[in-house]
Structures are given as structure tokens and as C-alpha cells.
Amino acid sequence: MAKTLTEQGVQKIAQRFVDSIDHAAYYLDGEPKTVPLFRTMAGADSAKVYVYFDDTIVGEVSDVQLVDKDGDVVASTDRVFEKPTGKGLYIAFKYKIEEMEVETIGQL
């Protein structure tokens, strides 16, 4: 069993993931909405996407999803947040990129 990705390969996977995210979709009191991303970061082995709901958004925020540039939902949370007046809300999607050991195939 051997790992095949280099450290640079793992970092590139993280960077390409965050670069592929276009926006966040969510429901506000049951109505579908979208919001731009607040911040994205890729580290040596991590990908982080932050969504921020400012003080103009008030109500029940649910089903927050990350939508990529192809329009596909690539991550979501089923948590429900009560967003009060005058306060912001951050939601962070954080991932650690780790290669699992793979089986090498012998000669045929």
C-alpha cells in the first residue's frame, strides 16, 4: 500500500476545490436565496469556505449549500440557524484533504 500524491498535489486539490465554488445558496424563512462567498482559503492540506450573512438578513437560515461554477451543489449543511436583527452569522465549511493509501496493482 502506498500513497501517490505529493504535498503539492494535495495542496492543488484543496486550491482547485475552493476555486471551483461560485456562491452559496440557502433558504431564508423557507424562500430560496443566494449570497456571494465571504472568503475562501486553501492550505497545505485544507480547504475552507466561509459564508457570511450580514445584519440585513433576518430570520431562519437553513439548508446552506456551496454551489460550484457548473451550478452543482458540492456541499451542504442541514443545520437551521435563527438569524437575529443587528448580528452577523458566519458559516464555515472546512475540509482536510488526505490521501488514503491505495493498493498498487502488480504486473499483468
Z-matrix of the N, CA and C atoms (Angstrom, degrees):
N
C 1 1.444
C 2 1.530 1 108.04
N 3 1.323 2 115.34 1 131.32
C 4 1.453 3 118.70 2 -177.44
C 5 1.520 4 110.07 3 -144.92
N 6 1.317 5 114.71 4 147.44
C 7 1.459 6 120.04 5 172.58
C 8 1.522 7 107.35 6 -87.65
N 9 1.331 8 115.45 7 147.04
C 10 1.461 9 118.90 8 -175.36
C 11 1.522 10 113.34 9 -118.48
N 12 1.327 11 118.79 10 -16.57
C 13 1.463 12 121.05 11 -179.04
C 14 1.527 13 110.76 12 -83.04
N 15 1.318 14 115.13 13 139.64
C 16 1.456 15 119.70 14 173.27
C 17 1.524 16 108.55 15 -83.10
N 18 1.326 17 117.69 16 169.48
C 19 1.464 18 121.11 17 175.88
C 20 1.526 19 109.80 18 -58.96
N 21 1.330 20 116.58 19 -39.06
C 22 1.463 21 120.37 20 178.91
C 23 1.533 22 110.58 21 -65.69
N 24 1.318 23 117.01 22 -36.94
C 25 1.452 24 120.76 23 177.75
C 26 1.517 25 111.82 24 -63.24
N 27 1.321 26 117.39 25 -42.55
C 28 1.464 27 122.09 26 178.48
C 29 1.528 28 109.79 27 -64.30
N 30 1.339 29 117.07 28 -43.77
C 31 1.466 30 120.91 29 179.76
C 32 1.524 31 110.91 30 -63.48
N 33 1.323 32 117.66 31 -37.92
C 34 1.464 33 120.77 32 179.53
C 35 1.529 34 111.49 33 -67.22
N 36 1.316 35 117.38 34 -36.10
C 37 1.466 36 120.28 35 176.02
C 38 1.525 37 109.45 36 -61.80
N 39 1.326 38 117.26 37 -45.43
C 40 1.465 39 121.28 38 178.81
C 41 1.528 40 110.50 39 -61.77
N 42 1.333 41 117.33 40 -44.88
C 43 1.460 42 120.93 41 -178.89
C 44 1.524 43 111.48 42 -65.32
N 45 1.308 44 116.89 43 -42.23
C 46 1.467 45 119.67 44 179.38
C 47 1.520 46 111.81 45 -66.10
N 48 1.323 47 116.73 46 -33.92
C 49 1.463 48 119.35 47 176.52
C 50 1.525 49 110.33 48 -62.58
N 51 1.328 50 117.65 49 -52.84
C 52 1.468 51 118.66 50 -177.41
C 53 1.523 52 111.48 51 -66.13
N 54 1.331 53 117.74 52 -33.29
C 55 1.465 54 120.35 53 177.84
C 56 1.526 55 112.39 54 -68.25
N 57 1.330 56 117.33 55 -22.90
C 58 1.461 57 120.41 56 -177.68
C 59 1.529 58 113.18 57 -82.00
N 60 1.333 59 117.82 58 -15.51
C 61 1.463 60 120.78 59 -176.75
C 62 1.522 61 109.52 60 -79.63
N 63 1.326 62 116.16 61 129.62
C 64 1.458 63 121.50 62 -176.84
C 65 1.531 64 113.08 63 -99.12
N 66 1.329 65 117.46 64 -44.38
C 67 1.462 66 121.24 65 -177.28
C 68 1.521 67 109.08 66 -164.56
N 69 1.324 68 114.79 67 177.45
C 70 1.462 69 120.84 68 175.30
C 71 1.522 70 108.69 69 -112.07
N 72 1.310 71 115.65 70 142.76
C 73 1.468 72 122.39 71 173.23
C 74 1.523 73 106.75 72 -114.15
N 75 1.324 74 115.97 73 150.61
C 76 1.469 75 119.86 74 -179.59
C 77 1.523 76 108.49 75 -161.85
N 78 1.316 77 114.79 76 173.99
C 79 1.460 78 121.01 77 174.22
C 80 1.517 79 107.89 78 -113.88
N 81 1.326 80 115.60 79 134.11
C 82 1.457 81 122.16 80 174.50
C 83 1.520 82 107.08 81 -115.98
N 84 1.320 83 115.75 82 111.15
C 85 1.467 84 121.45 83 -175.48
C 86 1.524 85 111.34 84 50.89
N 87 1.342 86 115.56 85 40.80
C 88 1.455 87 121.78 86 175.82
C 89 1.520 88 115.91 87 86.62
N 90 1.334 89 118.35 88 -4.98
C 91 1.464 90 121.07 89 179.83
C 92 1.527 91 110.06 90 -102.08
N 93 1.346 92 117.64 91 133.94
C 94 1.462 93 119.76 92 -179.69
C 95 1.528 94 111.74 93 -68.82
N 96 1.339 95 115.38 94 138.05
C 97 1.464 96 123.00 95 -179.88
C 98 1.522 97 108.59 96 -142.10
N 99 1.319 98 116.03 97 166.89
C 100 1.462 99 121.64 98 172.37
C 101 1.520 100 108.49 99 -131.60
N 102 1.315 101 115.15 100 157.87
C 103 1.458 102 121.79 101 178.27
C 104 1.530 103 107.34 102 -147.29
N 105 1.349 104 117.58 103 141.85
C 106 1.460 105 118.63 104 176.28
C 107 1.534 106 110.71 105 -67.43
N 108 1.304 107 115.99 106 160.08
C 109 1.459 108 120.72 107 177.47
C 110 1.516 109 109.04 108 -70.58
N 111 1.329 110 115.96 109 146.21
C 112 1.458 111 120.58 110 177.52
C 113 1.525 112 110.60 111 -85.11
N 114 1.343 113 115.61 112 -47.16
C 115 1.468 114 119.89 113 -178.34
C 116 1.515 115 109.19 114 -159.55
N 117 1.328 116 115.31 115 145.09
C 118 1.463 117 120.93 116 171.62
C 119 1.522 118 107.67 117 -127.75
N 120 1.321 119 116.06 118 145.80
C 121 1.464 120 121.25 119 178.94
C 122 1.523 121 109.24 120 -144.93
N 123 1.319 122 114.93 121 139.12
C 124 1.462 123 120.39 122 173.59
C 125 1.512 124 107.60 123 -123.94
N 126 1.317 125 115.91 124 130.42
C 127 1.454 126 121.36 125 177.96
C 128 1.515 127 109.93 126 -108.64
N 129 1.312 128 115.53 127 -164.11
C 130 1.461 129 120.76 128 -179.21
C 131 1.522 130 111.53 129 -61.53
N 132 1.336 131 116.72 130 -35.95
C 133 1.468 132 120.24 131 -179.60
C 134 1.528 133 111.65 132 -144.27
N 135 1.332 134 116.89 133 26.33
C 136 1.459 135 119.33 134 -177.06
C 137 1.519 136 111.52 135 -140.75
N 138 1.323 137 114.54 136 154.52
C 139 1.457 138 122.51 137 175.49
C 140 1.528 139 106.91 138 -131.65
N 141 1.336 140 116.59 139 131.52
C 142 1.458 141 121.27 140 -179.08
C 143 1.526 142 108.64 141 -133.16
N 144 1.325 143 115.01 142 133.49
C 145 1.456 144 121.78 143 177.11
C 146 1.522 145 106.89 144 -129.27
N 147 1.334 146 115.76 145 124.41
C 148 1.452 147 121.73 146 -178.66
C 149 1.519 148 110.13 147 -110.21
N 150 1.330 149 115.14 148 133.60
C 151 1.455 150 122.80 149 176.40
C 152 1.525 151 106.28 150 -115.71
N 153 1.330 152 116.05 151 132.68
C 154 1.465 153 120.47 152 -178.28
C 155 1.520 154 110.07 153 -122.84
N 156 1.311 155 115.11 154 129.96
C 157 1.452 156 122.53 155 175.08
C 158 1.526 157 106.70 156 -107.76
N 159 1.322 158 116.47 157 113.07
C 160 1.459 159 119.92 158 -175.06
C 161 1.527 160 111.97 159 -78.50
N 162 1.347 161 115.65 160 -176.10
C 163 1.462 162 119.82 161 -174.13
C 164 1.524 163 114.03 162 -71.99
N 165 1.335 164 118.01 163 -5.09
C 166 1.468 165 119.97 164 176.96
C 167 1.526 166 111.82 165 -82.80
N 168 1.320 167 117.25 166 -14.44
C 169 1.460 168 121.91 167 179.75
C 170 1.524 169 108.37 168 -96.72
N 171 1.328 170 116.40 169 122.47
C 172 1.464 171 121.64 170 -177.05
C 173 1.520 172 108.37 171 -134.50
N 174 1.323 173 115.84 172 133.52
C 175 1.458 174 120.29 173 176.43
C 176 1.508 175 112.07 174 133.04
N 177 1.333 176 115.49 175 -160.93
C 178 1.459 177 121.85 176 -179.19
C 179 1.525 178 109.96 177 -87.99
N 180 1.325 179 116.36 178 115.20
C 181 1.458 180 123.08 179 178.06
C 182 1.522 181 107.42 180 -100.08
N 183 1.336 182 115.95 181 124.41
C 184 1.463 183 119.08 182 -177.60
C 185 1.521 184 111.09 183 -142.89
N 186 1.328 185 115.54 184 166.08
C 187 1.461 186 124.08 185 174.92
C 188 1.524 187 112.12 186 49.79
N 189 1.331 188 116.53 187 53.03
C 190 1.460 189 121.08 188 179.25
C 191 1.524 190 108.15 189 -73.69
N 192 1.337 191 115.44 190 130.11
C 193 1.459 192 121.99 191 -175.51
C 194 1.523 193 110.62 192 -129.94
N 195 1.323 194 115.83 193 145.99
C 196 1.459 195 120.60 194 170.21
C 197 1.522 196 107.61 195 -96.12
N 198 1.318 197 115.64 196 128.20
C 199 1.460 198 122.10 197 -177.28
C 200 1.527 199 107.87 198 -114.61
N 201 1.332 200 115.91 199 128.40
C 202 1.463 201 119.02 200 -178.60
C 203 1.531 202 111.46 201 -85.02
N 204 1.320 203 115.36 202 178.94
C 205 1.466 204 121.38 203 -176.40
C 206 1.525 205 113.01 204 -66.44
N 207 1.337 206 117.38 205 -17.12
C 208 1.465 207 121.59 206 175.54
C 209 1.523 208 111.96 207 -86.49
N 210 1.324 209 117.05 208 -5.28
C 211 1.462 210 121.12 209 -178.44
C 212 1.513 211 113.83 210 89.14
N 213 1.327 212 117.19 211 8.59
C 214 1.466 213 121.19 212 -179.51
C 215 1.528 214 110.80 213 -91.64
N 216 1.314 215 116.61 214 141.92
C 217 1.460 216 121.78 215 173.58
C 218 1.521 217 107.01 216 -78.84
N 219 1.335 218 116.38 217 120.10
C 220 1.465 219 119.90 218 -177.56
C 221 1.525 220 112.92 219 -109.75
N 222 1.328 221 117.14 220 -10.70
C 223 1.465 222 121.03 221 176.13
C 224 1.520 223 107.93 222 -158.90
N 225 1.332 224 115.97 223 149.62
C 226 1.463 225 118.88 224 177.92
C 227 1.524 226 109.93 225 -156.71
N 228 1.297 227 114.53 226 160.85
C 229 1.456 228 121.25 227 174.75
C 230 1.522 229 108.30 228 -128.51
N 231 1.308 230 116.11 229 142.08
C 232 1.458 231 119.64 230 179.79
C 233 1.529 232 112.00 231 -97.98
N 234 1.322 233 115.76 232 9.56
C 235 1.469 234 119.22 233 178.58
C 236 1.522 235 111.04 234 -70.59
N 237 1.318 236 115.50 235 153.10
C 238 1.464 237 122.44 236 177.36
C 239 1.527 238 107.33 237 -116.70
N 240 1.323 239 115.55 238 131.91
C 241 1.460 240 121.83 239 -178.56
C 242 1.524 241 108.74 240 -119.96
N 243 1.317 242 116.80 241 134.95
C 244 1.458 243 120.79 242 173.53
C 245 1.521 244 106.76 243 -93.49
N 246 1.319 245 116.14 244 113.14
C 247 1.465 246 122.28 245 -174.98
C 248 1.529 247 108.91 246 -97.73
N 249 1.350 248 117.83 247 107.64
C 250 1.458 249 120.79 248 -178.50
C 251 1.535 250 112.26 249 -80.56
N 252 1.302 251 115.60 250 165.54
C 253 1.463 252 122.33 251 175.44
C 254 1.523 253 109.56 252 -67.09
N 255 1.322 254 116.44 253 140.93
C 256 1.458 255 121.23 254 172.61
C 257 1.507 256 116.11 255 79.95
N 258 1.323 257 118.55 256 3.88
C 259 1.463 258 120.88 257 178.63
C 260 1.509 259 109.49 258 -129.43
N 261 1.331 260 115.66 259 145.79
C 262 1.452 261 121.01 260 175.57
C 263 1.519 262 110.84 261 -89.13
N 264 1.321 263 115.25 262 165.79
C 265 1.464 264 121.60 263 178.17
C 266 1.517 265 108.40 264 -138.35
N 267 1.330 266 116.72 265 124.32
C 268 1.457 267 122.81 266 174.23
C 269 1.511 268 109.44 267 -103.17
N 270 1.312 269 115.91 268 138.12
C 271 1.454 270 121.12 269 170.20
C 272 1.520 271 106.27 270 -124.74
N 273 1.315 272 116.11 271 126.85
C 274 1.461 273 121.14 272 -177.26
C 275 1.522 274 109.82 273 -112.85
N 276 1.317 275 115.45 274 128.76
C 277 1.455 276 122.53 275 171.08
C 278 1.530 277 105.36 276 -103.59
N 279 1.326 278 117.08 277 115.57
C 280 1.464 279 121.31 278 -176.28
C 281 1.525 280 109.34 279 -124.85
N 282 1.331 281 114.79 280 133.01
C 283 1.459 282 120.68 281 -177.93
C 284 1.520 283 110.27 282 -134.35
N 285 1.318 284 115.13 283 141.51
C 286 1.460 285 121.56 284 173.37
C 287 1.525 286 106.67 285 -105.76
N 288 1.320 287 116.29 286 126.14
C 289 1.454 288 122.30 287 179.85
C 290 1.530 289 107.40 288 -91.82
N 291 1.319 290 115.81 289 120.26
C 292 1.456 291 119.83 290 -178.11
C 293 1.522 292 108.86 291 -142.50
N 294 1.289 293 115.97 292 126.85
C 295 1.460 294 119.83 293 177.54
C 296 1.522 295 109.24 294 -78.59
N 297 1.280 296 115.22 295 134.89
C 298 1.455 297 120.56 296 173.95
C 299 1.515 298 107.20 297 -88.04
N 300 1.306 299 117.16 298 147.75
C 301 1.458 300 119.45 299 178.45
C 302 1.517 301 109.40 300 -62.46
N 303 1.311 302 114.45 301 138.45
C 304 1.460 303 119.58 302 -179.14
C 305 1.530 304 109.54 303 -115.04
N 306 1.272 305 113.94 304 155.45
C 307 1.456 306 120.48 305 178.95
C 308 1.516 307 108.35 306 -83.80
N 309 1.297 308 116.54 307 130.50
C 310 1.464 309 119.32 308 175.47
C 311 1.514 310 108.87 309 -84.20
N 312 1.293 311 114.20 310 141.86
C 313 1.447 312 120.29 311 -179.25
C 314 1.528 313 108.73 312 -91.52
N 315 1.299 314 115.89 313 130.34
C 316 1.464 315 120.14 314 179.52
C 317 1.514 316 111.45 315 -74.22
N 318 1.284 317 115.22 316 178.82
C 319 1.462 318 120.51 317 179.35
C 320 1.513 319 110.18 318 -68.71
N 321 1.304 320 114.37 319 146.18
C 322 1.461 321 120.02 320 178.52
C 323 1.503 322 111.03 321 -96.88
